[in-house]
Each structure stands twice: as C-alpha cells, then as structure tokens.
Amino acid sequence: MSFNKSTYISKYIKLSLLALMLVCNCRLSAQESIDKIIAVIGRNRIILQSDLEVEFQMAHERDPNLSDTAKCYMLQQMILRKFELEQADRDSVMVDDADVDGQLDNRLRYYIQLYGSKEKLESVSGKTIYQIKEENREAIKEQMIAEKLQGTILEPVKITPAEVEAFYKKIPVDSLPFFPSAVEVGQIVIDPPVSKEMDTYAYDKLAEIRKDIVDGQKSFESAAGLYSEDPGSRDNGGRYDGVTRNGQWAPEFVTATFKLQNGEISPIVKTKFGYHIIQMIQRRGDEADIRHILIKPEITTLDLNAAMHKLDSIRTLLVSGKMSFPEAVGKFSTDEAAKRTGGMIADPQTGNTLLDMTRLDAGMVLMLDSLKQGDYSAPHIFLTDSHDRSCRIVYLRSRTKPHRANLQDDYSRLQEVALVQKKNQKMISWVNAKLPSYYLMIAPEYRTCPILKDWVKINDASK
C-alpha cells in the first residue's frame, strides 16, 4: 500500500476546470485527431478520447514523468463523475444558479488577479469574460452537483483511532514518506484602532477625489490608478468585473453597488477595509462591472504602540499561567476567524493544525527559530494578507524534526490520509452497488485497465 496513492482522488486530475478552459488551448480538433467515444454512462453521458487526452496533457505539463498508465486513473475519475451526475438526476439533486454564478465569479477573480487584469486574461484565453463564464457554466454546475451528491454519500464516513493505526501498519516501511519539520502555531492578533483624526482624514481625502471626478477634473479610471489603495484593482483603473450579491464582497459594498445606474458614482461607502467610492460601468441583472477607489485610514505609530502595549499585558497573563491561550484568543483577539480555531493556524481545506513551515509567512518562520515548544513570542508588528500593519503574539505549541512518518508525531496527517482512503473505498462501493442499474460501455482498449476491471466485470455480469 502506498501512502499517497488514491483510487478516488488522483493527484493528476485535481485540476481547475477554469484553468483548462482559460489557459489551455490543447483540446484536440477534428483535424488533429479522429475523435471517438471511449465510454458511455447511463442514457447519454459520453466521454471522448479528446476529453481524456486534454486531461492527460494538462497533467503531463505539471509532471513530465507522467506515464500513459495514468490515463486509466483519469478515465476512472471521469466515469465516476458521470455516474454521480446520473444519480443526481435520479435523486433530484440541484444547485442554485446564483451559487453557480458565485463560484464562477470567485474563480474568475482569481485568474484576473493572477494575470494582472481582465484584458490580459482575455488576451491569453482569446475569449471575453462573458464567453469564459458561459463556456464554463455547465461544467462548474456539474462539478457542484457532483460535490453535493458526494457530500450526502460521504458525510457519515468517520475514522477511528484503531482504523488509523491499522492503516499505518499496512504501509511498508520503505513507502513511509519523509516529512520536513512541521509546527503547530497560533497567534493572538490585535488590529490597532484607527484614531478619529486619521479616520476623518481618509474620508476627507476620498471626498476630494470624488469631487474632482464629478467635476470632470479627473476620470475615475485615472484617479483609481493614482490614489486607490486596493492592490487587486489599482493597476487596472479600479476595475472589477462580474461583481455579484453572492460573492466575497463586504455587504455594504454590494448594497451600494446595486443601487447605482450605469455611469453613476456612489456616495462614500465605509466597510471594514476602509472608505470606497464605486462607479457602475455596466449592470446585467444581478451582475455588475464596476470601478472603485479605496482609501484606508492610516495606522499611526501611536495606534501601533497602544496595540503592542495591550499585547504585552496579555503575554504576561499567558506566561504566568493566569490565562490559557484559547481563553486569551477568545477574549482579546480581533481576528474573528482565529477564534473558531482557538487561535491556531490551520489548513483551510482539512482543518489540520500541524503545518509545514512553508505554509507560514516568512516573518513567522524566522521568529519560530528563536522559540521553544510552549513559548510565546514578544509582541510585534506584521503585515496581514491585505498588506495592512497589525500586531500579534505568536505561540509555538509543538514542533517536529524532519523524520519518517510515525504515529506519534504524524497522527493527524495519517488520520487525514486514512479518512480519504476510507472515503475513496466508500465511493467505489457506492458505484459498485449502483452499477448494475446503469448502462456502461468502456472502449476495448481501456477495459483492461486494472483500476476499471471490477467495473467491467460487474457490468458484464449484469447484462
């Protein structure tokens, strides 16, 4: 048994659907290859040879050592997805169009930021934003429906300590992975309160910018490039396309946006990020293309010193044992998300708090070198993900040395992998149970794939 081999979630096919559509022009055309159907599932769900080749080409670009045998694993996943969609039809599993739009918007924002601007993304893909969304809508909807069905199947699946131990003992010693140093680390963050004077100054500055735009002295686009403090849109004239009510936008921002007519400029809007003005470029129902300018109230040295002094008092409580770390987080931290994890930094996908050092910001990594297990750092200033200055104390709960995987040091990691494997087995068992009631055709050249043999045997026996 290999530690990281998965029969359900192959590392080669966990590729973004949008990445495939946006930046890969490798779909085989009729002129390049005579396409053929290599699998049919249910009434009319087909998989083409070109579909598989595109998946393989994308994976091969990431791993040039990938062999053709990976196509068997990829085809298994493609068939499984079609099974899920067929069953979802039978069970009337649906997703809201608004949720699909929200998912599309989130992914598009990622790629716009990745390429630097909407125009650059359109140039690379050879498509407009509208075309990208429409071409990906059905694929994203199918993905969301399949994931929703998976949730109903896999939600009851749990893993016990005995199962984790049994999983570990089945792994050959020479297959155990070698882990780099990892840490469990937490932080208490206190964002410095903004002084009334600096808050007023930011508001007045934006009011003057707005007046210049309204009076025609500057265009909104040029003013955004000159003054906006939003790094995600400043270099694009403050522009964001595809803003929806369901995205990751501050509610005050969304409310102000959808009150605007085309070309109209909003009054000053306050959110947790600072002060904004918004210009409506174009609205299409519940979707809008906009420009905005953000001005953040400046944090002064006095503000930072006040937060540092408060953290120093908190650290005294922690070191003396008068308050536990989770208690201090709950009582003092201004990071609401951290309160849900007791202040510990966790993997957002798995919730695992044992993290490789590469997952931490550079400043924290340097600081941890001087801390022993159970130590609290001195209060210090750091830059947040949004590039704002804030203050924190760092807590080193545990540290592992580079080592080969073992139950004592890596239980949470082994538990995570064992649970994934158990879910894989659950999904395969689910398919095996459902398969006799479905039509399945697999092309002869793939019927010999080891990973597909059981499905071929079950299907043949049910005919």
Disulfide bonds with the S-S distance in Angstrom:
Cys24-Cys26 2.05
Cys72-Cys449 2.03
